Amino acid sequence: MPTLNGLHLPSSSPTGNGVVAAPGMGPQPSTAVRIAVMGAARVGKSSLIHQFLYGRVPKQYNATVEELHRRDYGAATGGRHRLTLELLDTSGSYQFPAMRQLAITTAQAFILVFAIDDMESFEEVRKLRSEILEARSQRGKGMPPVVVVGNKTDLAFRRAVGYEVAETVATIDWEHGYVECSALEGLNVPQVFHEVLMQSKLPEVLCPVNRRRQSCPAQVHSHKKLYANGAKRHSCIIS
């Protein structure tokens, strides 16, 4: 079983309503948190999510419109609390502004991804951060938890964004978390999600219980509800 931080839960079994209960216990209390993964096209947003959740990356590049991944976690230390982690894989294109705004307004935390071999993608992170800050300010809210991620460390020989520069901007100027990783090789990928959980003040020691994925086609500009029984609604697919 894949784990976060390499730890496993004690034996448990699913209940009929999709809530995992430890032996001799009732349904666990749960918290849901949605994390929007944003960045320019081709920086590795989908690969980062797939490597973390499924231990592999997509074999070929397909431009993402929007895809929502869900996984349930329970406390590996024997606690009864459960966390539902929703990872919203967003488009790197500006063709879908309504979906972009919805992602910003519905997420509780953000992972902003750039490629270390692409300076323009780092500038895109700047723009995204400003957009998030403006949207939150309009609603009278402060900046949410944010982790800036420099992806593609496997291409360090082509680095265009210096580590010290990116880290200083992210951690000192913006006061966010910063992690560099290689989604392709799986290097430091768990640390990205460890950091966002820490920034969000959520339990850091978790073990996945199950996962579901929802994919919405380009014409859908709003999220569809995820059903525990795997039923389809409109054109959204749950697996």
C-alpha positions as CSV (number, residue, x, y, z in Angstrom):
1,M,0.0,0.0,0.0
2,P,1.4,3.4,-0.9
3,T,1.8,5.8,2.0
4,L,2.5,9.3,2.9
5,N,5.7,9.6,5.0
6,G,6.1,5.8,4.6
7,L,3.7,4.9,7.4
8,H,0.7,2.4,7.4
9,L,-2.6,2.3,9.2
10,P,-3.6,-0.5,11.5
11,S,-5.9,-3.0,9.8
12,S,-9.3,-1.4,8.9
13,S,-12.2,-2.2,6.7
14,P,-14.6,0.0,4.7
15,T,-18.2,0.5,5.9
16,G,-21.2,0.5,3.6
17,N,-21.2,4.3,3.3
18,G,-17.6,4.6,2.2
19,V,-16.3,5.7,5.6
20,V,-13.4,3.6,6.9
21,A,-13.8,2.3,10.5
22,A,-11.1,0.7,12.6
23,P,-12.2,-2.6,14.2
24,G,-14.6,-2.1,17.1
25,M,-15.1,1.6,16.3
26,G,-17.8,3.6,14.7
27,P,-17.3,5.9,11.6
28,Q,-14.4,8.2,11.8
29,P,-14.9,12.0,12.0
30,S,-13.5,13.5,8.8
31,T,-12.1,16.7,7.3
32,A,-12.0,17.5,3.6
33,V,-9.4,19.9,2.2
34,R,-9.1,20.9,-1.5
35,I,-5.7,21.8,-2.8
36,A,-5.5,23.5,-6.2
37,V,-2.4,22.6,-8.2
38,M,-1.7,25.5,-10.6
39,G,1.0,26.6,-12.9
40,A,1.8,27.1,-16.6
41,A,1.3,24.4,-19.2
42,R,3.8,21.6,-19.3
43,V,5.5,22.3,-15.9
44,G,4.4,18.8,-14.6
45,K,1.3,19.5,-12.5
46,S,-0.4,16.3,-13.6
47,S,2.8,14.3,-13.3
48,L,3.3,15.6,-9.7
49,I,-0.2,14.5,-8.7
50,H,0.0,11.1,-10.5
51,Q,3.4,10.3,-9.0
52,F,2.1,11.1,-5.5
53,L,-1.2,9.3,-5.7
54,Y,-0.5,6.4,-8.1
55,G,3.3,6.0,-8.1
56,R,3.6,6.7,-11.8
57,V,3.4,9.5,-14.3
58,P,1.3,9.7,-17.5
59,K,3.0,8.0,-20.4
60,Q,2.2,10.8,-22.8
61,Y,1.4,14.5,-22.4
62,N,-2.3,15.5,-22.7
63,A,-3.3,19.1,-21.9
64,T,-5.4,19.1,-18.8
65,V,-8.7,21.0,-18.7
66,E,-9.5,20.2,-15.2
67,E,-9.3,17.0,-13.2
68,L,-10.2,16.3,-9.5
69,H,-8.5,13.5,-7.6
70,R,-9.8,12.4,-4.2
71,R,-8.1,10.2,-1.6
72,D,-9.2,9.4,1.9
73,Y,-6.6,9.2,4.7
74,G,-6.7,8.0,8.3
75,A,-4.3,8.8,11.1
76,A,-1.5,6.3,11.1
77,T,-0.9,6.8,14.8
78,G,-4.2,5.2,15.8
79,G,-6.3,8.3,15.9
80,R,-9.8,8.1,14.6
81,H,-9.8,11.3,12.5
82,R,-10.0,10.9,8.7
83,L,-8.9,13.4,6.1
84,T,-10.2,13.6,2.5
85,L,-7.6,15.1,0.3
86,E,-8.9,16.6,-2.9
87,L,-6.2,17.5,-5.5
88,L,-7.5,19.8,-8.2
89,D,-5.4,19.5,-11.4
90,T,-6.0,22.8,-13.2
91,S,-5.4,23.9,-16.8
92,G,-2.2,25.8,-17.6
93,S,-4.2,27.6,-20.3
94,Y,-6.1,30.9,-20.0
95,Q,-8.9,29.5,-22.3
96,F,-11.1,28.6,-19.3
97,P,-11.3,31.7,-17.1
98,A,-14.5,30.6,-15.3
99,M,-12.9,27.3,-14.3
100,R,-9.7,29.1,-13.2
101,Q,-11.7,31.5,-10.9
102,L,-13.7,28.6,-9.5
103,A,-10.5,26.8,-8.7
104,I,-9.2,29.8,-6.8
105,T,-12.4,30.4,-4.9
106,T,-13.0,26.8,-3.8
107,A,-9.5,25.7,-2.8
108,Q,-8.3,25.9,0.8
109,A,-4.6,25.6,-0.2
110,F,-2.5,25.9,-3.3
111,I,0.5,24.2,-4.9
112,L,2.0,26.6,-7.4
113,V,4.3,24.7,-9.8
114,F,7.0,26.0,-12.2
115,A,9.7,24.2,-14.1
116,I,13.3,25.1,-13.0
117,D,14.4,25.1,-16.7
118,D,11.7,27.7,-17.7
119,M,11.9,31.2,-16.3
120,E,8.6,32.2,-17.8
121,S,6.9,29.5,-15.8
122,F,8.3,31.1,-12.6
123,E,6.9,34.4,-13.7
124,E,3.6,32.6,-14.2
125,V,3.7,31.6,-10.5
126,R,4.1,35.3,-9.6
127,K,1.0,36.1,-11.6
128,L,-1.0,33.3,-10.1
129,R,-0.1,34.3,-6.6
130,S,-1.2,37.8,-7.3
131,E,-4.5,36.5,-8.7
132,I,-5.1,34.4,-5.7
133,L,-4.3,37.2,-3.3
134,E,-6.6,39.6,-5.1
135,A,-9.5,37.1,-5.2
136,R,-9.1,36.4,-1.5
137,S,-8.8,40.1,-0.6
138,Q,-12.1,40.8,-2.4
139,R,-13.7,38.3,-0.1
140,G,-12.1,39.8,3.0
141,K,-9.8,36.8,3.5
142,G,-6.0,36.5,3.9
143,M,-3.6,34.5,1.9
144,P,-4.3,30.8,2.1
145,P,-1.5,28.1,2.6
146,V,0.7,28.1,-0.5
147,V,3.6,25.9,-1.4
148,V,5.8,26.9,-4.4
149,V,7.3,23.9,-6.2
150,G,10.2,23.9,-8.6
151,N,9.7,20.8,-10.7
152,K,12.0,19.0,-13.1
153,T,15.2,18.8,-11.0
154,D,16.1,16.0,-13.4
155,L,16.8,18.8,-15.8
156,A,19.1,20.6,-13.5
157,F,21.7,20.9,-16.2
158,R,19.3,23.2,-18.0
159,R,18.3,25.2,-14.9
160,A,17.1,28.7,-15.7
161,V,15.7,29.6,-12.2
162,G,18.4,29.6,-9.5
163,Y,17.5,27.6,-6.3
164,E,18.5,30.5,-4.0
165,V,16.5,33.0,-6.0
166,A,13.3,30.9,-6.0
167,E,13.7,29.9,-2.4
168,T,14.3,33.4,-1.3
169,V,11.3,34.8,-3.2
170,A,9.0,32.0,-2.0
171,T,10.0,31.7,1.6
172,I,11.1,35.3,2.5
173,D,9.3,37.6,0.1
174,W,6.1,35.6,0.0
175,E,6.3,33.7,3.2
176,H,5.3,30.4,1.6
177,G,6.8,26.9,1.6
178,Y,9.2,26.0,-1.1
179,V,10.2,22.5,-2.4
180,E,12.1,21.4,-5.5
181,C,11.3,18.0,-6.9
182,S,11.3,15.7,-9.9
183,A,7.8,14.4,-10.6
184,L,9.3,12.2,-13.4
185,E,11.7,10.4,-11.0
186,G,9.6,10.7,-7.9
187,L,12.3,12.7,-6.1
188,N,11.0,14.8,-3.2
189,V,7.4,14.4,-4.3
190,P,6.1,13.3,-0.9
191,Q,7.8,16.4,0.6
192,V,5.6,18.6,-1.5
193,F,2.5,17.3,0.1
194,H,4.0,17.0,3.5
195,E,4.8,20.8,3.3
196,V,1.3,21.7,2.2
197,L,-0.3,19.7,5.0
198,M,2.1,21.4,7.4
199,Q,1.3,24.9,6.0
200,S,-2.4,24.0,6.4
201,K,-1.9,22.8,10.0
202,L,-3.4,19.4,9.0
203,P,-2.2,16.0,10.3
204,E,1.1,15.1,8.7
205,V,1.2,11.4,9.4
206,L,-1.5,9.9,7.1
207,C,-2.2,6.7,5.2
208,P,-4.4,6.4,2.1
209,V,-7.6,4.4,2.5
210,N,-9.0,4.7,-1.0
211,R,-9.0,7.0,-4.0
212,R,-11.4,8.3,-6.6
213,R,-10.8,10.4,-9.6
214,Q,-13.1,12.7,-11.4
215,S,-12.4,14.0,-14.9
216,C,-14.5,16.8,-16.5
217,P,-14.4,17.6,-20.2
218,A,-13.6,21.1,-21.6
219,Q,-17.2,22.3,-21.9
220,V,-17.8,21.8,-18.2
221,H,-17.0,25.0,-16.3
222,S,-18.1,23.8,-12.8
223,H,-17.3,20.9,-10.6
224,K,-19.6,17.9,-10.4
225,K,-20.3,16.0,-7.2
226,L,-18.3,12.9,-6.5
227,Y,-20.5,9.9,-5.8
228,A,-19.2,7.2,-3.5
229,N,-21.0,4.5,-5.5
230,G,-19.1,5.3,-8.7
231,A,-22.2,6.5,-10.6
232,K,-21.8,8.9,-13.5
233,R,-23.4,12.2,-13.8
234,H,-23.3,14.3,-17.0
235,S,-19.9,13.8,-18.6
236,C,-17.8,13.5,-15.5
237,I,-16.1,10.2,-15.0
238,I,-15.3,8.7,-11.6
239,S,-12.8,5.8,-11.2
